[in-house]
Amino acid sequence: MRKLIAVLLFILSALPLTAAPAKSHYQLKQKFTLGGEGGWDYLTYDADGHRLFISRGTHVMVVDPEKGSVVGDIPDTPGVHGIALAPELGKGFTSNGRENTVTVFDLKTLKQTAKIKLDGAENPDAILYDPASKRVFTFNGRSKNSSVIDAKTNAVVATIALDGKPEFAVSDGKGKVFVNIEDKSEQTSIDAGNAKVLKTWSLSPCEEPSGLAIDRKHHRLFAGCHNKMMAVVNDETGKVVATPAIGQGVDANTFDSATELAYSSNGDGTLTVVHEDTPQKFTVVENAPTERFARTMALNPGNHEVYLVTAQIEEAPPEKEGERPRRTMKPGSFTLLVMSPASGAAAKK
């Protein structure tokens, strides 16, 4: 019997340890009606200033997410999609899709300090700052390329041709940038310092990847796919290692390195939370209810709260058969949702 026990203990000790999925149980903690004009796209959280930057069509709304109060506004950003922050330079950057420009603003005052014209770029959408190269990258949907800007001098230093229509992008912090190619269901890695494409790989079975997040420690990318899956990719090999199910209508993804949770914000009114059990195994923890059309988000890494925005949308029949319904936002209904992992959270206006 002792020998049998000893053998069993030896076998058990040799088995790989798997982390238990985190119990997140995200709930709506607070709901703030912000109002204001314009639709919305990307959100960016400023961890140093404890502010949330929200693109609003022609301007950027700056919000204190703890109080639900508007603390500033950055005007004159026609067709703004995204906001990138360079804290060590004291700068922020917006991608202005309707005029093919980037607005540069001061992080303290929120005042515009420059506007950069992007020659050869059409509809700059996603934008990011790579701290290793000190460069800003815009991903231009219509022209299918990326504009590269020296963040110190505001000079455009390169334009990178891409394989298709770029969507969201992330940096590994060490000089590589990764971007989803939405119309080809691909992903591309870029050498940030040399401004050149390194590799492009298929994301199959993922279709139409939009949002993207990164686990820098374990070299994992999380792409939100419109066929209701999250493609988890090895950023060194390009191999899809897992495809956990998510909600419908994803437009943003993020990753919390402290809790090893990946998130997908879905337009169907859910927040999918996925735990990284190991770099090869991923478990869907929950699909927390949010609100319909809350499809973009930002993570507060300090308290693990997730910020989403939505509005009351009124739908009218399409003008022609086969077209989408006509949607308009009810005036004054633009809303910030604060999702918290804390138990017993109660929603309040």
TORFI-841250 format. One record per residue: x, y, z of N, C-alpha, C in turn. Coordinates in steps of 0.1 Angstrom, whole numbers, padded with zeros to 4 digits, always signed. Layout:
N
XYZXYZXYZ
...
//
This chain:
349
+0008-0012+0000+0000+0000+0000+0009+0013+0000
+0019+0013+0008+0028+0024+0009+0035+0027-0005
+0039+0015-0011+0045+0017-0024+0035+0023-0034
+0022+0019-0034+0012+0024-0043+0009+0038-0041
+0009+0042-0028+0007+0057-0024+0019+0065-0030
+0030+0060-0028+0042+0067-0032+0042+0069-0047
+0038+0058-0055+0037+0059-0069+0027+0070-0074
+0015+0069-0067+0005+0079-0070+0009+0093-0068
+0016+0095-0056+0021+0109-0053+0031+0113-0063
+0040+0104-0068+0050+0107-0078+0043+0111-0091
+0032+0104-0095+0025+0107-0108+0019+0121-0107
+0012+0123-0095+0005+0136-0093+0015+0148-0093
+0026+0146-0088+0036+0157-0087+0042+0160-0101
+0041+0150-0110+0046+0152-0123+0036+0159-0133
+0024+0159-0129+0013+0165-0137+0015+0180-0138
+0012+0186-0149+0014+0201-0150+0003+0208-0142
+0006+0219-0136-0004+0226-0128-0011+0236-0137
-0024+0236-0136-0033+0245-0144-0040+0255-0134
-0038+0268-0137-0044+0278-0129-0060+0277-0130
-0066+0279-0119-0081+0279-0119-0086+0292-0125
-0097+0291-0133-0102+0303-0138-0106+0313-0127
-0103+0326-0129-0107+0336-0120-0122+0338-0119
-0127+0340-0107-0141+0343-0106-0144+0358-0107
-0147+0362-0118-0148+0377-0120-0162+0382-0117
-0173+0376-0122-0187+0380-0119-0188+0395-0121
-0185+0400-0133-0186+0414-0136-0201+0418-0135
-0203+0430-0129-0217+0436-0128-0216+0450-0131
-0227+0456-0135-0228+0470-0137-0228+0477-0124
-0217+0484-0121-0215+0492-0109-0221+0505-0109
-0219+0513-0120-0224+0526-0121-0228+0529-0136
-0237+0538-0137-0242+0542-0151-0244+0557-0151
-0236+0563-0159-0236+0578-0159-0241+0583-0173
-0251+0591-0173-0255+0597-0185-0247+0610-0188
-0239+0609-0199-0230+0620-0203-0236+0629-0213
-0245+0625-0221-0251+0633-0231-0240+0638-0241
-0242+0649-0247-0233+0654-0257-0236+0650-0271
-0230+0656-0281-0232+0654-0295-0222+0644-0301
-0226+0637-0311-0217+0628-0318-0219+0613-0315
-0216+0605-0324-0215+0591-0322-0203+0587-0314
-0198+0575-0315-0186+0571-0307-0179+0560-0314
-0166+0559-0310-0158+0548-0315-0149+0543-0304
-0136+0545-0305-0126+0540-0295-0126+0547-0282
-0123+0540-0271-0121+0546-0258-0106+0543-0254
-0100+0553-0247-0086+0551-0242-0086+0556-0228
-0080+0548-0219-0079+0551-0205-0065+0556-0202
-0065+0568-0195-0052+0574-0191-0050+0571-0176
-0041+0561-0174-0039+0556-0160-0032+0566-0152
-0024+0575-0157-0017+0585-0149-0026+0596-0145
-0035+0600-0154-0044+0611-0151-0057+0607-0147
-0060+0594-0146-0073+0588-0142-0084+0594-0150
-0082+0595-0163-0092+0601-0172-0095+0591-0184
-0107+0592-0189-0112+0584-0200-0114+0593-0212
-0107+0589-0223-0108+0597-0236-0118+0589-0245
-0128+0596-0249-0139+0590-0257-0140+0597-0270
-0139+0591-0282-0141+0597-0295-0156+0599-0297
-0159+0612-0302-0173+0615-0304-0176+0621-0318
-0170+0616-0328-0173+0620-0341-0165+0632-0346
-0167+0643-0340-0159+0656-0343-0151+0661-0332
-0151+0655-0321-0144+0659-0309-0141+0647-0300
-0133+0650-0290-0130+0639-0280-0135+0644-0266
-0143+0636-0260-0148+0639-0247-0139+0633-0237
-0135+0641-0226-0126+0636-0216-0134+0635-0203
-0134+0624-0197-0143+0621-0186-0135+0615-0174
-0140+0619-0162-0136+0613-0149-0145+0601-0147
-0140+0589-0149-0150+0577-0149-0154+0574-0134
-0148+0579-0124-0152+0576-0111-0164+0585-0107
-0164+0597-0112-0175+0606-0109-0185+0607-0120
-0181+0603-0132-0190+0604-0143-0192+0618-0148
-0182+0626-0146-0182+0640-0150-0173+0643-0162
-0177+0652-0171-0169+0656-0182-0159+0666-0177
-0146+0664-0179-0136+0673-0174-0128+0680-0185
-0132+0677-0197-0125+0684-0208-0130+0680-0221
-0126+0687-0232-0130+0683-0245-0119+0688-0255
-0117+0679-0265-0107+0683-0275-0115+0684-0288
-0117+0697-0293-0125+0699-0305-0117+0697-0318
-0124+0699-0329-0118+0700-0342-0111+0687-0346
-0117+0675-0344-0112+0662-0348-0122+0655-0357
-0123+0660-0369-0134+0655-0378-0132+0640-0381
-0143+0632-0378-0142+0618-0381-0133+0611-0372
-0131+0615-0359-0121+0609-0350-0125+0595-0347
-0115+0586-0348-0117+0572-0344-0110+0568-0331
-0097+0571-0330-0089+0566-0319-0081+0577-0312
-0076+0574-0300-0068+0583-0292-0056+0575-0287
-0044+0580-0290-0032+0573-0285-0025+0583-0275
-0019+0578-0264-0012+0586-0254+0002+0582-0253
+0011+0593-0252+0025+0591-0250+0029+0599-0237
+0026+0592-0226+0028+0599-0213+0042+0605-0210
+0052+0598-0215+0066+0603-0212+0069+0615-0220
+0061+0618-0231+0063+0630-0239+0053+0641-0236
+0043+0637-0227+0033+0647-0224+0023+0650-0235
+0022+0640-0245+0014+0642-0257+0003+0632-0258
-0008+0636-0266-0018+0627-0270-0020+0629-0285
-0026+0619-0292-0028+0620-0306-0041+0614-0310
-0048+0620-0319-0061+0614-0324-0060+0612-0339
-0067+0601-0344-0068+0599-0358-0081+0604-0363
-0080+0613-0372-0092+0621-0378-0095+0615-0392
-0105+0606-0392-0107+0599-0405-0113+0607-0416
-0120+0618-0413-0127+0625-0424-0117+0635-0431
-0107+0639-0424-0098+0649-0430-0083+0643-0432
-0081+0631-0429-0068+0624-0430-0057+0631-0423
-0060+0634-0410-0050+0641-0402-0049+0635-0389
-0039+0639-0381-0037+0635-0367-0036+0648-0359
-0044+0649-0349-0044+0660-0340-0034+0657-0328
-0025+0666-0325-0016+0664-0314-0021+0674-0303
-0022+0668-0291-0026+0677-0280-0018+0675-0267
-0018+0685-0259-0010+0685-0246-0018+0677-0236
-0012+0667-0230-0019+0659-0220-0024+0666-0208
-0017+0677-0204-0021+0684-0192-0032+0694-0195
-0031+0702-0206-0040+0712-0208-0051+0708-0218
-0049+0697-0225-0058+0692-0236-0059+0701-0248
-0050+0711-0249-0050+0720-0260-0043+0714-0272
-0048+0717-0284-0041+0712-0296-0028+0720-0298
-0018+0712-0301-0005+0718-0303+0000+0717-0317
-0006+0708-0325-0003+0706-0339-0013+0697-0346
-0014+0699-0359-0022+0690-0367-0014+0685-0379
-0013+0672-0380-0004+0665-0389-0012+0660-0401
-0008+0665-0413-0014+0660-0426-0008+0647-0430
-0016+0637-0433-0011+0623-0436-0013+0622-0451
-0002+0625-0459-0002+0623-0473-0003+0608-0477
-0011+0605-0486-0012+0591-0491-0020+0582-0482
-0027+0588-0472-0035+0581-0462-0050+0585-0464
-0058+0575-0464-0073+0577-0464-0080+0570-0453
-0087+0578-0445-0095+0573-0434-0086+0566-0423
-0077+0574-0417-0070+0569-0405-0080+0564-0394
-0078+0552-0390-0088+0546-0380-0081+0544-0367
-0076+0531-0365-0069+0528-0353-0056+0536-0352
-0052+0540-0340-0039+0547-0338-0033+0542-0325
-0019+0541-0325-0012+0537-0313+0001+0543-0312
+0006+0544-0299+0019+0549-0297+0028+0537-0292
+0040+0535-0299+0049+0525-0296+0060+0531-0287
+0061+0528-0274+0072+0534-0266+0086+0531-0269
+0088+0519-0275+0102+0515-0279+0108+0523-0290
+0100+0526-0300+0105+0534-0311+0102+0549-0310
+0093+0552-0300+0088+0566-0299+0081+0571-0311
+0073+0562-0317+0066+0565-0329+0051+0562-0327
+0043+0570-0335+0029+0568-0335+0025+0562-0349
+0016+0552-0349+0012+0546-0361-0003+0548-0363
-0007+0552-0374-0021+0553-0378-0024+0541-0388
-0035+0535-0387-0039+0525-0396-0051+0529-0405
-0048+0531-0418-0056+0538-0427-0065+0528-0435
-0078+0528-0432-0086+0517-0437-0088+0518-0452
-0091+0530-0457-0094+0531-0472-0082+0529-0480
-0070+0534-0476-0058+0534-0484-0050+0521-0481
-0054+0513-0471-0048+0500-0467-0033+0502-0465
-0030+0511-0456-0016+0513-0452-0015+0519-0438
-0003+0521-0434+0000+0527-0420+0009+0539-0422
+0005+0550-0415+0014+0562-0415+0022+0562-0402
+0035+0564-0403+0044+0564-0392+0049+0578-0388
+0047+0582-0376+0050+0596-0371+0060+0595-0360
+0070+0604-0361+0080+0606-0350+0072+0613-0339
+0070+0607-0328+0062+0613-0318+0069+0626-0311
+0082+0627-0312+0089+0638-0307+0088+0650-0316
+0089+0648-0329+0090+0660-0338+0077+0662-0346
+0067+0652-0345+0054+0653-0352+0056+0651-0367
+0068+0646-0372+0070+0644-0386+0066+0630-0391
+0060+0630-0402+0056+0617-0408+0069+0611-0414
+0074+0600-0410+0087+0594-0414+0086+0583-0424
+0074+0577-0425+0072+0565-0434+0058+0562-0436
+0055+0555-0447+0042+0549-0449+0044+0534-0453
+0037+0526-0446+0038+0511-0447+0026+0506-0455
+0029+0499-0466+0018+0493-0474+0014+0480-0466
+0001+0477-0466-0004+0466-0459-0012+0457-0469
-0015+0444-0464-0021+0434-0473-0036+0437-0475
-0042+0445-0467-0056+0447-0468-0060+0458-0459
-0073+0458-0455-0079+0469-0447-0075+0467-0432
-0067+0476-0426-0063+0474-0412-0074+0478-0403
-0074+0471-0392-0083+0474-0381-0075+0478-0368
-0078+0472-0357-0071+0476-0345-0057+0471-0344
-0048+0477-0336-0034+0473-0335-0030+0475-0321
-0019+0467-0318-0013+0468-0304+0003+0467-0306
+0009+0472-0295+0024+0472-0295+0029+0462-0284
+0040+0455-0287+0045+0446-0276+0054+0453-0267
+0056+0466-0269+0065+0474-0260+0080+0473-0263
+0083+0464-0272+0097+0461-0275+0101+0463-0289
+0092+0470-0296+0096+0474-0310+0088+0467-0321
+0078+0458-0317+0069+0452-0327+0055+0457-0325
+0049+0459-0336+0035+0463-0337+0027+0452-0344
+0015+0449-0339+0006+0439-0346-0007+0445-0349
-0012+0442-0361-0025+0448-0366-0033+0437-0373
-0046+0438-0370-0056+0429-0377-0058+0435-0391
-0059+0426-0401-0063+0429-0414-0077+0423-0416
-0087+0432-0415-0101+0428-0414-0106+0421-0426
-0104+0427-0438-0110+0421-0450-0104+0408-0454
-0092+0405-0449-0085+0393-0453-0085+0382-0442
-0090+0386-0430-0089+0377-0418-0075+0373-0416
-0066+0383-0415-0052+0381-0413-0047+0390-0402
-0034+0387-0398-0028+0396-0388-0014+0398-0394
-0009+0410-0391+0004+0414-0396+0013+0419-0385
+0026+0415-0385+0035+0421-0375+0044+0431-0382
+0048+0441-0375+0056+0452-0381+0068+0455-0372
+0079+0458-0378+0091+0462-0372+0089+0478-0370
+0087+0482-0358+0084+0496-0356+0095+0505-0359
+0107+0501-0355+0119+0510-0357+0123+0512-0372
+0121+0501-0380+0125+0501-0394+0113+0504-0403
+0101+0505-0397+0089+0507-0404+0087+0498-0416
+0087+0485-0413+0085+0475-0424+0077+0463-0419
+0070+0457-0428+0062+0445-0424+0072+0433-0422
+0070+0426-0412+0078+0414-0409+0071+0401-0414
+0059+0399-0410+0051+0387-0414+0036+0390-0414
+0029+0382-0422+0015+0383-0423+0010+0368-0422
+0000+0365-0413-0005+0352-0412-0020+0351-0412
-0025+0340-0415-0040+0338-0415-0045+0336-0401
-0057+0341-0398-0063+0339-0385-0074+0329-0386
-0075+0321-0397-0085+0311-0398-0086+0302-0386
-0098+0299-0380-0111+0301-0386-0118+0315-0382
-0110+0324-0377-0115+0337-0374-0119+0345-0387
-0131+0352-0386-0135+0360-0397-0137+0374-0393
-0132+0383-0402-0133+0398-0399-0129+0402-0386
-0116+0401-0383-0111+0405-0369-0112+0420-0368
-0116+0424-0356-0117+0439-0353-0108+0442-0342
-0113+0440-0329-0106+0444-0317-0093+0435-0316
-0083+0440-0308-0071+0433-0306-0065+0437-0293
-0060+0427-0285-0053+0429-0273-0041+0420-0272
-0032+0423-0262-0020+0415-0261-0016+0412-0247
-0011+0400-0245-0005+0395-0233+0010+0395-0236
+0017+0405-0232+0031+0406-0235+0040+0396-0229
+0036+0392-0217+0044+0382-0210+0045+0368-0217
+0033+0364-0222+0032+0350-0228+0031+0351-0243
+0033+0362-0249+0033+0364-0263+0020+0359-0270
+0009+0364-0264-0004+0360-0269-0012+0373-0274
-0018+0371-0285-0027+0382-0291-0041+0377-0290
-0051+0386-0288-0065+0383-0287-0073+0391-0297
-0077+0384-0307-0084+0391-0318-0099+0388-0317
-0107+0399-0317-0122+0397-0317-0127+0395-0331
-0134+0384-0333-0138+0380-0347-0153+0381-0348
-0158+0385-0360-0172+0387-0362-0180+0374-0363
-0173+0362-0364-0181+0350-0363-0181+0344-0349
-0181+0353-0339-0184+0350-0325-0173+0342-0319
-0161+0345-0321-0150+0338-0314-0138+0348-0312
-0130+0345-0302-0118+0352-0299-0106+0344-0304
-0099+0348-0314-0087+0341-0319-0075+0344-0310
-0070+0334-0303-0058+0336-0294-0046+0332-0303
-0037+0341-0305-0026+0338-0314-0012+0339-0307
-0003+0330-0311+0011+0331-0306+0017+0342-0315
+0022+0353-0309+0027+0364-0317+0041+0362-0322
+0047+0350-0319+0060+0347-0324+0059+0338-0337
+0049+0329-0337+0047+0320-0348+0035+0323-0357
+0026+0331-0352+0013+0333-0359+0003+0322-0358
+0005+0312-0350-0004+0301-0348-0016+0305-0340
-0028+0301-0344-0040+0303-0336-0040+0291-0326
-0039+0294-0313-0038+0283-0303-0052+0281-0296
-0061+0290-0297-0074+0287-0291-0085+0297-0297
-0097+0293-0296-0108+0301-0302-0120+0301-0293
-0119+0306-0281-0131+0307-0272-0142+0315-0278
-0155+0311-0274-0166+0317-0280-0169+0331-0273
-0174+0341-0280-0177+0354-0275-0191+0358-0280
-0196+0369-0276-0208+0375-0280-0208+0380-0294
-0220+0384-0299-0221+0389-0312-0218+0404-0313
-0211+0408-0324-0209+0422-0327-0197+0428-0319
-0186+0420-0318-0174+0425-0311-0168+0437-0319
-0163+0447-0311-0155+0458-0317-0143+0461-0310
-0141+0456-0298-0129+0459-0290-0126+0447-0281
-0113+0446-0278-0107+0436-0269-0097+0442-0260
-0095+0437-0248-0084+0442-0239-0080+0430-0230
-0068+0432-0224-0063+0421-0216-0057+0427-0203
-0060+0421-0192-0056+0425-0178-0045+0416-0174
-0032+0420-0174-0021+0412-0171-0021+0407-0156
-0027+0415-0147-0027+0411-0133-0036+0399-0130
-0047+0399-0137-0057+0388-0135-0057+0378-0146
-0049+0380-0156-0049+0372-0168-0063+0369-0174
-0070+0380-0175-0084+0379-0181-0083+0387-0194
-0089+0382-0204-0091+0388-0217-0106+0391-0219
-0109+0403-0225-0123+0408-0225-0127+0411-0240
-0139+0409-0243-0145+0412-0256-0158+0420-0253
-0159+0432-0258-0171+0440-0257-0179+0438-0269
-0192+0434-0268-0200+0429-0279-0213+0438-0280
-0216+0441-0292-0228+0450-0295-0241+0444-0291
-0241+0431-0289-0254+0424-0284-0257+0426-0270
-0248+0434-0263-0251+0437-0249-0244+0427-0239
-0233+0422-0243-0225+0413-0234-0210+0417-0233
-0204+0414-0222-0190+0415-0220-0185+0401-0217
-0178+0395-0227-0172+0382-0226-0159+0383-0219
-0158+0375-0208-0146+0374-0200-0139+0361-0201
-0127+0360-0206-0120+0348-0208-0107+0347-0199
-0105+0336-0192-0094+0334-0184-0083+0327-0191
-0070+0332-0190-0059+0325-0195-0054+0314-0185
-0059+0302-0186-0055+0292-0176-0040+0289-0178
-0036+0287-0190-0022+0285-0194-0021+0292-0207
-0009+0294-0212-0008+0300-0226-0014+0292-0237
-0018+0280-0234-0024+0271-0244-0039+0268-0241
-0044+0272-0229-0057+0269-0225-0065+0281-0220
-0077+0283-0226-0084+0295-0223-0099+0291-0220
-0104+0297-0209-0118+0293-0204-0126+0306-0204
-0138+0304-0210-0148+0315-0209-0154+0315-0195
-0152+0326-0187-0156+0327-0174-0171+0331-0173
-0174+0341-0182-0188+0346-0182-0191+0355-0194
-0204+0357-0196-0208+0367-0206-0217+0377-0198
-0210+0387-0192-0217+0396-0183-0226+0405-0191
-0239+0407-0186-0248+0416-0194-0244+0431-0192
-0243+0438-0204-0241+0452-0204-0253+0459-0209
-0252+0466-0221-0263+0471-0228-0261+0470-0243
-0271+0470-0250-0270+0468-0265-0262+0480-0270
-0254+0478-0280-0245+0487-0287-0233+0491-0279
-0231+0486-0267-0219+0488-0259-0207+0480-0265
-0202+0484-0276-0193+0475-0284-0178+0479-0282
-0175+0491-0276-0161+0495-0274-0159+0497-0259
-0146+0496-0255-0143+0497-0241-0129+0501-0238
-0126+0503-0225-0113+0505-0220-0112+0499-0207
-0100+0494-0203-0097+0488-0190-0090+0497-0181
-0094+0498-0168-0086+0504-0158-0078+0494-0151
-0065+0493-0154-0057+0482-0148-0055+0483-0133
-0058+0495-0127-0056+0497-0113-0067+0490-0105
-0079+0491-0109-0090+0485-0101-0098+0474-0109
-0093+0472-0121-0098+0461-0130-0113+0464-0135
-0117+0476-0134-0130+0480-0140-0129+0481-0155
-0140+0479-0161-0141+0480-0176-0151+0491-0179
-0147+0500-0188-0156+0512-0191-0161+0509-0205
-0174+0511-0207-0181+0509-0220-0190+0521-0222
-0193+0524-0234-0203+0535-0237-0214+0530-0246
-0226+0536-0245-0237+0532-0254-0246+0544-0254
-0257+0542-0261-0268+0552-0262-0281+0546-0266
-0292+0553-0264-0305+0548-0269-0305+0550-0284
-0307+0539-0291-0307+0540-0306-0321+0538-0311
-0326+0547-0319-0339+0545-0326-0337+0540-0340
-0344+0530-0343-0343+0524-0357-0355+0527-0365
-0352+0530-0378-0363+0531-0388-0361+0521-0399
-0371+0517-0406-0369+0508-0417-0359+0513-0428
-0352+0504-0434-0343+0508-0444-0350+0515-0456
-0343+0524-0463-0348+0530-0475-0350+0521-0486
-0341+0511-0487-0342+0501-0498-0341+0487-0492
-0348+0478-0499-0347+0464-0495-0333+0459-0495
-0329+0452-0484-0316+0446-0483-0306+0455-0476
-0310+0468-0474-0301+0477-0467-0303+0476-0452
-0294+0481-0444-0295+0481-0430-0306+0491-0425
-0312+0488-0413-0321+0498-0408-0314+0511-0405
-0321+0522-0406-0316+0535-0403-0316+0538-0388
-0304+0541-0383-0303+0542-0369-0299+0557-0365
-0306+0562-0355-0302+0575-0350-0301+0575-0335
-0292+0582-0329-0291+0583-0314-0300+0593-0308
-0307+0588-0298-0317+0597-0291-0309+0608-0284
-0312+0621-0287-0304+0632-0281-0303+0631-0266
-0291+0633-0260-0289+0633-0246-0288+0620-0239
-0288+0609-0248-0288+0595-0242-0274+0589-0241
-0264+0595-0245-0251+0589-0245-0247+0586-0230
-0242+0574-0228-0241+0568-0214-0228+0561-0213
-0221+0563-0201-0210+0555-0197-0214+0544-0187
-0209+0532-0190-0212+0520-0181-0199+0517-0174
-0199+0515-0161-0188+0510-0154-0191+0496-0149
-0183+0487-0155-0185+0473-0151-0174+0469-0141
-0178+0463-0130-0168+0460-0119-0169+0446-0115
-0157+0440-0111-0157+0426-0107-0161+0425-0092
-0163+0436-0085-0167+0435-0071-0181+0430-0069
-0182+0421-0060-0196+0415-0057-0205+0425-0050
-0217+0424-0053-0227+0433-0047-0228+0447-0052
-0222+0449-0064-0222+0462-0070-0237+0465-0075
-0241+0477-0073-0254+0481-0077-0254+0492-0087
-0262+0492-0097-0262+0503-0107-0269+0515-0102
-0264+0526-0105-0271+0539-0101-0268+0549-0112
-0277+0558-0113-0276+0569-0123-0271+0582-0116
//
